[in-house]
Amino acid sequence: MTLADAGPRQANTPDAVPATTPRMPSCGQCHSDVSLFFTGYLPAVFSPDGRGLLPPSASYTCTTCHRPDSHQVPHGWAPPRWHWYS
């Protein structure tokens, strides 16, 4: 699994604004989420400085047009059929 760089991650605190607004994964060229192949997912984690949660991020490729993308996703979202094992 490879996680593409989703850009800088900012702490989710009142005085910190994320670098990008989290959005649902969708192909910017096909305008659909039907053909997405997820290559990486990083769940929300606490920032090293303890100021709050860093937003989750996902990376994926559209299997129709082969366009890759990576960005922050809304809290609580996870790729379909994505499982964490303890």
CORKA-V106923 format. One record per pair of residues at least 4 apart in sequence whose ideal C-beta (glycine too) atoms are under 8 Angstrom apart, sorted by the first residue. I is the first residue (numbers start at 1). GAP is how many residues later the second one is. D is the distance in Angstrom with one decimal. If there is no record, write none. Layout:
i: (I & I)
gap: (GAP & GAP)
d: (D & D)
This chain:
i: (1 & 1 & 2 & 2 & 2 & 3 & 3 & 3 & 3 & 3 & 3 & 3 & 4 & 4 & 4 & 4 & 4 & 5 & 6 & 6 & 6 & 6 & 6 & 6 & 6 & 7 & 7 & 7 & 7 & 7 & 8 & 9 & 9 & 9 & 9 & 9 & 9 & 9 & 10 & 10 & 10 & 10 & 10 & 10 & 11 & 11 & 11 & 11 & 11 & 11 & 11 & 12 & 12 & 12 & 12 & 12 & 12 & 12 & 12 & 13 & 13 & 16 & 16 & 18 & 18 & 18 & 19 & 20 & 20 & 21 & 22 & 22 & 22 & 22 & 22 & 22 & 22 & 23 & 23 & 23 & 23 & 24 & 24 & 24 & 24 & 25 & 25 & 25 & 25 & 25 & 25 & 25 & 25 & 25 & 26 & 26 & 26 & 26 & 27 & 27 & 27 & 27 & 27 & 27 & 27 & 27 & 27 & 27 & 28 & 28 & 29 & 29 & 29 & 30 & 30 & 30 & 30 & 30 & 32 & 35 & 35 & 35 & 36 & 36 & 36 & 36 & 37 & 37 & 37 & 37 & 38 & 38 & 38 & 38 & 38 & 38 & 39 & 39 & 39 & 39 & 40 & 40 & 40 & 40 & 41 & 41 & 41 & 41 & 41 & 41 & 41 & 42 & 42 & 42 & 43 & 43 & 43 & 44 & 44 & 44 & 44 & 44 & 45 & 45 & 46 & 46 & 46 & 46 & 47 & 47 & 47 & 47 & 53 & 55 & 55 & 55 & 56 & 56 & 56 & 56 & 56 & 56 & 57 & 57 & 57 & 57 & 58 & 58 & 58 & 58 & 58 & 59 & 59 & 59 & 60 & 60 & 60 & 60 & 61 & 61 & 61 & 61 & 62 & 62 & 62 & 62 & 73 & 78)
gap: (38 & 39 & 37 & 38 & 57 & 36 & 37 & 38 & 39 & 54 & 56 & 67 & 35 & 36 & 55 & 64 & 66 & 65 & 36 & 51 & 52 & 53 & 64 & 65 & 66 & 12 & 13 & 63 & 64 & 65 & 11 & 9 & 10 & 38 & 45 & 46 & 48 & 63 & 6 & 7 & 8 & 9 & 44 & 45 & 5 & 36 & 38 & 40 & 41 & 42 & 43 & 4 & 6 & 32 & 40 & 41 & 42 & 43 & 63 & 38 & 39 & 35 & 36 & 4 & 37 & 54 & 53 & 51 & 52 & 51 & 33 & 34 & 49 & 50 & 51 & 52 & 53 & 48 & 49 & 50 & 51 & 9 & 49 & 50 & 53 & 8 & 11 & 13 & 33 & 35 & 44 & 46 & 48 & 54 & 5 & 6 & 7 & 10 & 4 & 5 & 6 & 8 & 9 & 35 & 37 & 38 & 40 & 42 & 39 & 41 & 33 & 36 & 38 & 5 & 32 & 34 & 35 & 37 & 32 & 27 & 28 & 29 & 24 & 25 & 26 & 27 & 23 & 24 & 25 & 26 & 20 & 21 & 22 & 41 & 42 & 44 & 20 & 21 & 22 & 29 & 18 & 19 & 20 & 30 & 15 & 16 & 17 & 18 & 37 & 38 & 41 & 14 & 15 & 16 & 13 & 35 & 41 & 9 & 10 & 11 & 12 & 31 & 8 & 9 & 4 & 6 & 7 & 8 & 4 & 5 & 6 & 7 & 22 & 17 & 18 & 20 & 16 & 17 & 18 & 19 & 21 & 22 & 13 & 14 & 15 & 16 & 12 & 13 & 15 & 19 & 21 & 9 & 10 & 11 & 8 & 9 & 10 & 19 & 5 & 6 & 7 & 8 & 4 & 5 & 6 & 7 & 4 & 4)
d: (6.5 & 5.6 & 5.7 & 5.9 & 7.4 & 7.3 & 3.2 & 7.5 & 5.9 & 7.6 & 5.4 & 7.5 & 7.2 & 6.6 & 4.0 & 6.6 & 3.8 & 6.6 & 7.5 & 3.6 & 7.5 & 6.7 & 4.6 & 5.4 & 5.9 & 5.3 & 6.3 & 7.9 & 7.2 & 7.6 & 4.9 & 7.7 & 7.3 & 7.9 & 4.2 & 6.3 & 7.0 & 7.3 & 4.8 & 6.6 & 4.9 & 5.7 & 7.1 & 7.6 & 4.6 & 4.3 & 7.2 & 4.1 & 4.2 & 7.1 & 6.3 & 6.9 & 7.2 & 7.7 & 4.6 & 4.5 & 7.0 & 6.2 & 7.8 & 5.1 & 4.1 & 6.9 & 7.1 & 6.6 & 5.6 & 6.0 & 7.6 & 5.9 & 5.6 & 7.7 & 5.4 & 7.7 & 7.6 & 4.3 & 5.4 & 4.7 & 7.4 & 6.5 & 7.6 & 7.1 & 7.4 & 7.0 & 6.8 & 6.8 & 6.8 & 5.8 & 5.7 & 7.6 & 5.6 & 5.6 & 7.4 & 7.8 & 6.5 & 7.8 & 6.8 & 6.6 & 4.7 & 7.7 & 6.6 & 5.7 & 7.1 & 6.9 & 6.7 & 3.9 & 7.1 & 6.5 & 6.0 & 7.3 & 6.9 & 6.6 & 6.9 & 4.9 & 5.1 & 6.8 & 5.7 & 5.3 & 5.5 & 7.8 & 7.8 & 5.4 & 4.5 & 4.3 & 4.7 & 7.4 & 6.1 & 7.4 & 6.1 & 5.2 & 7.7 & 5.2 & 6.2 & 7.3 & 4.6 & 4.1 & 7.8 & 7.2 & 5.1 & 6.0 & 6.3 & 7.9 & 6.8 & 4.2 & 7.9 & 7.5 & 7.1 & 7.5 & 5.0 & 7.7 & 6.5 & 5.3 & 6.0 & 6.1 & 4.9 & 7.7 & 4.9 & 7.3 & 7.8 & 4.6 & 6.3 & 6.1 & 4.7 & 5.8 & 7.0 & 5.4 & 6.6 & 7.3 & 6.1 & 7.4 & 5.1 & 6.0 & 7.2 & 5.3 & 7.5 & 4.3 & 7.3 & 6.8 & 6.9 & 5.3 & 7.9 & 6.6 & 6.9 & 7.7 & 6.7 & 6.5 & 5.0 & 6.3 & 6.9 & 7.2 & 5.0 & 7.9 & 6.3 & 7.1 & 7.2 & 3.7 & 7.2 & 6.1 & 7.4 & 7.8 & 6.4 & 7.0 & 4.6 & 7.6 & 6.5 & 4.9 & 7.9 & 7.7 & 4.7 & 4.8)
